[in-house]
Amino acid sequence: MEERTYLKWYNKVGYGSGDIAGNVVYALLSSFVMIYLTDTVGLNAGIVGTLMMFSKLFDGVTDIFFGSMIDKTNSRMGKARPWMFWGYFGCAATLVAIFAVPVSLGEGAKYAWFFISYTLLNAVFYTANNIAYSALTALVTRNGSERVQMGSIRFMFAFATSLLIQTITVNFVKSMGGGASGWRTVAIIYAIIGLAVNSLSVLSVKELPPEDLDEAGPKAVVEKVEKYSLGDAAKLLAANKFYIIICCVYILTQIYTATLNMGIYFMTYILGNASLLGVFSMAINIPLIVGLILTPMLVKKMKGMYKINLAGYILATVARGLVVVGGYLGSLPMMLVFSGVAAIGMSPLQGDLNALIASCSEYTFLTKHKRIDGTMYSCTSLGVKIGGGIGTALAGWLLAASGYVANAAAQPDSCINMLYFMYLWIPMIINLIIALLLSRLKVEQANAKLEAVK
């Protein structure tokens, strides 16, 4: 029997555009906050990395809390949409604060300003907004194909936004006067754009009523009113082995991204041209977008997400290995080509990850008879925070340990060798580990068996 459809094309596009808002924050922070703090504000990379790690580890504690709060919310806007809408106002304000560290402050006060604003952004506002945004995948449709399409469209907008920000920001800051004032002005403009697009995304979809969400078959036992503590929610998550796998994958992908985002240092001090960051961004993000366009078709053809995700990451691992070879050979074309091939391999998982999490949520529902969609989607924000925190801290520590000198015409050999390791080797190793984890992620098959015995 053909699945019921819930969404029009404009609902899917409107929802997906919400990741423009998310990546106005995420891409600007991940690609440029470190070099802004080291080269403009004058802070130490190792200390900044440590502060980011503590901030994001603390931030990870709030993810399950906000997921649980979303599950318990009942309003005219639904469960998730109010958190997505109001959370972004705080995101916009704290994004500007991060890129507006007063240069007149003492060194300790600068670190404190950054840490407080960075923690508020990540631990409170971005967490509430992003978990709610991700949870909408499970709350506006029960159709598996529509969930995959929503994920693909969402990440097309995400990578297109990242591409644009990574390509234009360096010159945009210069055109705004450069220095501290240039970064502050650019952050204000990006925050306003994000606020407008987030609001549009919230208004583009409506959540399904509880009776539609609980259409799981005559033998399903559903607790209509969710009554469980934060501890109960954590136990439900811990009991879902597929949730644990996806959490690990999410953390690793964020560490991958954090180390790859140190590319601005690699481009500046090894390739000799900071503007090449935009070229590499195009080489990675354009193939990703193409792959995302194809993902719904490939998932349908492969009759599920498992095979295409695993095959994609095997390809991505091999391709990143060839990027390493190209880097040591000094072949820019080889690095660009295989960066793109790796991106194509990674794209199916990016496109169907939200649908995979929805499947994990269904697994908890089928085994524990509790619907915890918001809490389940905490793994997206949890992975971003913990993985991003560890990755950024690692990058800062390694950079500081290598003897990096801010604004130097040339870096010491120890720093050059470290940049090779960070930009070339770490991404390849992480892709290999993710491929091994994906070989165990058989949640669709598990759900099918449970459905068969209902």
C-alpha positions in Angstrom: 0.0 0.0 0.0 1.3 3.4 -1.0 2.3 5.7 2.0 0.1 8.7 2.7 1.7 12.0 1.8 1.5 15.0 4.1 3.6 17.8 2.5 3.5 20.0 -0.6 6.7 20.9 -2.4 6.7 24.4 -0.8 6.4 22.9 2.7 9.6 20.8 2.0 11.5 23.8 0.5 10.3 26.1 3.3 11.4 23.7 5.9 14.7 23.1 4.3 15.5 26.8 4.0 15.7 26.8 7.8 19.2 25.5 7.5 20.2 28.8 5.9 19.6 30.3 9.3 21.4 27.5 11.1 24.5 27.7 8.9 24.7 31.5 9.1 25.6 30.7 12.7 27.4 27.4 12.2 29.5 28.1 9.1 30.6 31.5 10.4 31.7 30.1 13.7 33.3 26.9 12.5 35.3 28.5 9.6 36.3 31.8 11.0 35.9 32.2 14.8 39.3 30.8 15.6 41.2 33.0 13.1 39.2 36.0 14.2 40.1 35.4 17.8 43.8 34.6 17.2 44.6 37.2 14.5 42.2 40.0 15.3 41.5 39.8 19.0 44.9 38.5 19.8 44.0 35.4 21.9 45.9 32.2 22.2 44.6 29.3 20.1 45.2 26.7 22.8 43.3 28.6 25.4 40.5 29.4 23.0 40.2 25.7 22.0 40.1 24.7 25.7 37.3 27.2 26.4 35.4 25.9 23.4 35.7 22.4 24.6 34.4 23.2 28.1 31.6 25.3 26.7 30.4 22.6 24.4 30.8 19.7 26.9 28.6 21.8 29.3 26.4 22.5 26.3 26.0 18.8 25.6 24.3 18.5 29.0 21.5 20.8 27.9 20.6 18.8 24.7 18.6 16.1 26.4 16.9 18.7 28.6 15.7 20.7 25.6 14.7 17.6 23.8 12.6 16.5 26.7 11.1 20.0 27.0 10.0 19.9 23.4 8.3 16.5 24.0 6.4 18.0 26.9 5.4 21.2 25.1 1.8 21.6 23.9 0.9 24.9 22.2 -1.0 26.3 19.4 2.2 26.2 17.3 2.8 22.6 18.3 5.7 21.1 20.2 8.8 22.1 18.3 8.0 25.2 16.3 7.8 27.6 19.3 11.3 26.6 20.4 12.7 26.9 16.9 11.1 30.4 16.4 12.0 32.0 19.8 15.4 30.3 20.1 16.8 32.0 17.1 16.4 35.5 18.5 19.0 34.5 21.1 21.2 32.9 18.4 21.3 36.2 16.5 22.2 38.3 19.5 24.9 36.0 20.8 26.4 35.5 17.3 27.0 39.2 17.1 28.4 39.3 20.6 31.0 36.6 19.8 32.3 38.7 16.8 32.2 41.9 18.9 34.7 41.3 21.6 35.8 44.8 22.6 39.5 45.2 21.7 39.9 47.7 24.6 39.2 45.0 27.2 42.0 43.3 29.2 43.1 39.8 28.1 41.2 38.0 30.8 38.0 40.0 30.1 38.3 39.1 26.4 38.4 35.4 27.2 35.4 35.8 29.6 33.4 37.8 27.0 34.0 35.1 24.4 33.3 32.2 26.7 30.0 33.6 28.1 28.6 34.6 24.7 29.8 31.4 23.0 28.3 29.2 25.8 25.0 31.1 25.7 24.8 30.7 22.0 25.5 27.0 22.0 24.2 25.7 25.3 20.9 27.6 25.2 19.7 29.3 22.0 21.3 27.2 19.2 20.4 24.0 21.1 16.7 24.9 21.5 16.5 26.1 17.9 18.4 23.2 16.3 16.8 20.3 18.2 13.4 21.7 17.5 14.2 22.1 13.8 15.5 18.6 13.5 12.5 17.2 15.4 10.1 18.7 12.9 11.1 16.0 10.5 9.2 13.5 12.7 6.4 15.8 13.6 5.2 17.1 10.3 5.0 13.8 8.4 5.0 10.1 9.0 6.0 9.4 5.4 9.5 7.9 5.2 10.2 9.2 1.6 9.1 12.7 2.6 11.5 12.6 5.6 14.4 11.7 3.3 13.4 14.5 0.9 13.2 17.0 3.8 16.6 15.9 4.9 18.1 16.2 1.4 16.6 19.7 0.8 17.6 20.8 4.3 21.2 19.9 3.7 21.3 21.3 0.2 20.5 24.7 1.8 23.0 24.0 4.6 25.9 23.3 2.2 25.0 26.0 -0.2 25.0 28.5 2.7 28.4 27.1 4.0 29.8 27.4 0.5 28.6 31.0 0.2 29.9 32.0 3.6 33.3 30.4 3.2 33.6 31.9 -0.2 32.7 35.5 0.5 33.4 36.2 4.2 37.1 37.0 3.9 36.5 39.7 1.3 33.2 40.8 2.8 35.0 41.6 6.1 37.6 43.6 4.2 34.9 45.5 2.3 33.3 46.4 5.7 36.6 48.0 6.8 38.4 45.0 8.1 39.6 44.3 11.6 37.3 44.1 14.6 34.7 46.5 13.1 34.6 44.5 9.9 33.9 41.2 11.6 31.2 42.8 13.8 29.4 44.4 10.9 29.4 41.1 8.9 28.1 39.2 12.0 25.2 41.7 12.3 24.3 41.3 8.7 24.4 37.5 8.8 22.4 37.5 12.1 19.6 39.6 10.5 19.4 37.3 7.4 19.3 34.2 9.7 16.5 35.7 11.8 14.3 36.4 8.7 14.9 33.0 7.1 14.3 31.1 10.4 11.0 32.8 10.8 10.0 31.9 7.3 10.9 28.2 7.8 8.8 28.0 11.1 5.8 29.4 9.2 6.2 27.0 6.2 5.1 23.8 8.0 2.5 22.7 10.6 2.9 19.9 13.0 0.6 16.9 12.8 -2.0 16.4 15.6 -1.2 13.7 18.2 -3.8 11.3 16.8 -1.9 11.3 13.4 1.5 10.9 15.0 0.2 7.9 16.9 -1.0 6.0 13.9 1.2 2.9 14.5 -1.2 0.0 14.2 -3.9 -1.5 16.3 -1.6 -3.4 18.6 0.5 -0.5 19.5 0.3 0.8 23.0 0.7 4.5 23.1 0.9 6.8 26.1 -1.1 9.7 24.9 0.2 12.0 27.6 4.0 11.7 27.9 4.9 11.5 31.6 8.5 10.7 32.2 11.4 12.4 33.9 14.7 13.5 32.3 16.3 10.4 33.8 13.6 8.2 32.2 14.3 9.9 28.8 18.0 9.3 29.2 17.4 5.6 30.0 15.2 5.3 26.9 18.0 6.7 24.7 20.7 4.6 26.3 18.5 1.5 25.6 18.5 2.2 21.9 21.7 0.9 20.4 21.0 2.6 17.1 20.7 5.9 18.9 24.2 5.4 20.4 25.7 4.6 17.0 24.1 7.7 15.4 25.4 9.8 18.3 28.9 8.5 17.7 28.6 9.1 14.0 27.4 12.7 14.6 30.2 13.4 17.0 32.8 12.1 14.5 31.3 14.1 11.6 31.6 17.2 13.7 35.2 16.5 14.6 35.8 15.9 10.9 34.3 19.2 10.1 36.1 21.1 12.8 39.5 19.9 11.6 38.6 20.4 8.0 37.6 24.0 8.9 41.2 24.7 9.9 41.6 24.8 6.1 42.0 28.6 6.2 45.3 28.0 8.0 46.3 25.3 5.5 45.4 27.6 2.5 47.2 30.6 4.0 50.5 29.0 5.2 50.9 25.9 2.9 49.1 26.8 -0.3 49.9 30.5 0.1 46.5 31.9 -0.7 43.7 32.3 1.9 41.1 32.8 -0.9 41.6 29.1 -1.9 39.3 28.3 1.0 36.5 29.3 -1.3 37.8 27.1 -4.1 38.0 24.1 -1.8 34.6 24.9 -0.4 33.1 24.8 -3.9 35.0 21.5 -4.6 33.4 20.0 -1.5 29.9 21.6 -1.3 28.9 21.5 -5.0 29.3 17.7 -5.2 27.6 17.4 -1.8 24.6 19.3 -3.1 24.5 17.2 -6.3 24.6 14.1 -4.1 21.8 15.4 -1.9 19.6 15.9 -5.0 20.2 12.2 -5.9 19.8 10.8 -2.4 16.0 10.3 -2.3 16.2 8.5 -5.6 19.1 6.3 -4.5 17.5 5.5 -1.2 14.3 4.4 -3.0 16.3 2.4 -5.6 18.4 0.6 -2.9 15.2 0.0 -0.8 16.5 1.7 2.2 19.3 3.8 3.6 21.8 1.2 4.9 23.5 0.1 1.7 23.9 3.5 0.2 25.2 5.1 3.4 27.8 2.4 3.9 28.9 2.3 0.3 29.1 6.1 0.3 31.5 6.2 3.3 33.7 3.5 1.9 34.1 5.7 -1.2 34.7 8.8 0.9 37.4 7.0 2.9 39.3 6.0 -0.2 38.9 9.4 -1.7 40.2 11.2 1.4 43.2 8.9 1.2 43.9 10.2 -2.3 43.5 13.8 -1.0 46.4 12.9 1.4 48.5 11.7 -1.6 47.7 14.9 -3.5 48.6 17.1 -0.6 52.0 15.6 -0.2 52.6 15.6 -4.0 51.7 19.3 -4.0 48.9 18.6 -6.6 46.1 21.1 -6.2 43.9 19.6 -8.9 44.2 16.1 -7.3 43.3 17.5 -3.9 40.3 19.3 -5.3 39.0 16.4 -7.4 39.2 13.8 -4.6 37.8 16.2 -2.1 34.8 16.4 -4.4 34.6 12.6 -4.7 34.7 12.2 -0.9 31.9 14.7 -0.6 29.7 12.8 -3.0 30.3 9.6 -0.9 29.4 11.4 2.3 26.2 13.1 0.8 23.7 10.2 1.2 24.2 10.1 5.0 23.9 13.9 5.2 20.6 13.7 3.3 19.0 10.8 5.1 20.4 11.3 8.6 17.2 13.0 9.9 15.2 10.1 8.5 17.6 7.6 10.2 17.0 9.4 13.5 13.2 9.2 12.9 13.7 5.5 12.4 15.6 5.3 15.7 12.6 7.1 17.3 10.3 4.5 15.8 12.5 1.8 17.2 12.1 3.2 20.7 8.3 3.5 20.1 8.0 -0.1 18.9 10.1 -1.5 21.7 9.2 0.8 24.7 5.8 2.2 23.5 6.9 5.8 24.2 7.2 8.5 21.7 10.2 10.7 22.4 10.9 12.4 19.1 12.2 15.7 20.5 14.5 13.8 23.0 15.7 11.5 20.2 16.6 14.4 18.0 18.8 15.7 20.8 21.5 13.5 19.3 21.8 16.0 16.4 22.5 18.9 18.7 24.5 16.7 21.2 26.7 15.5 18.4 27.2 19.0 17.0 28.2 20.3 20.4 30.4 17.5 21.7 32.0 16.7 18.4 32.4 20.3 17.5 33.8 21.1 20.9 36.3 18.2 20.9 37.2 19.0 17.3 37.7 22.7 17.8 39.6 22.2 21.1 41.8 19.6 19.4 42.5 21.9 16.5 43.4 24.8 18.9 45.6 22.6 21.0 47.5 21.1 18.1 47.9 24.6 16.5 49.3 26.0 19.7 51.5 23.0 20.4 52.9 23.2 16.9 54.3 26.7 17.6 51.8 28.7 15.4 52.6 32.4 15.3 49.6 34.7 14.5 50.0 36.9 11.4 53.6 35.6 10.8 54.8 35.7 7.2 55.9 32.1 7.5 55.2 29.4 10.1 57.9 27.1 11.7 58.3 23.6 10.2 56.6 22.1 13.2 53.4 24.1 12.5 53.5 23.2 8.7 53.7 19.5 9.6 50.8 19.8 12.0 48.7 21.5 9.4 49.3 18.6 7.0 48.2 16.2 9.8 45.1 18.2 10.8 43.8 18.9 7.3 44.8 15.7 5.5 45.1 12.8 7.8 42.5 13.3 10.5 39.5 13.6 8.1 40.6 10.3 6.3 40.9 8.4 9.7 37.5 9.7 10.8 35.8 8.6 7.6 37.2 5.1 8.1 35.8 4.9 11.6 32.4 6.2 10.5 32.2 3.5 7.7 32.8 0.8 10.4 30.0 2.3 12.5 27.6 2.5 9.6 28.1 -1.2 9.0 26.3 -1.8 12.3 23.4 0.7 11.7 20.6 -1.7 10.7 17.7 0.2 12.3 15.4 -0.1 9.2 15.8 -3.9 9.2 15.1 -4.0 13.0 12.0 -1.9 12.6 10.7 -4.1 9.8 11.0 -7.2 12.0 9.2 -5.5 14.9 6.4 -4.3 12.5 6.0 -7.8 11.2 5.2 -9.3 14.6 2.7 -6.6 15.7 
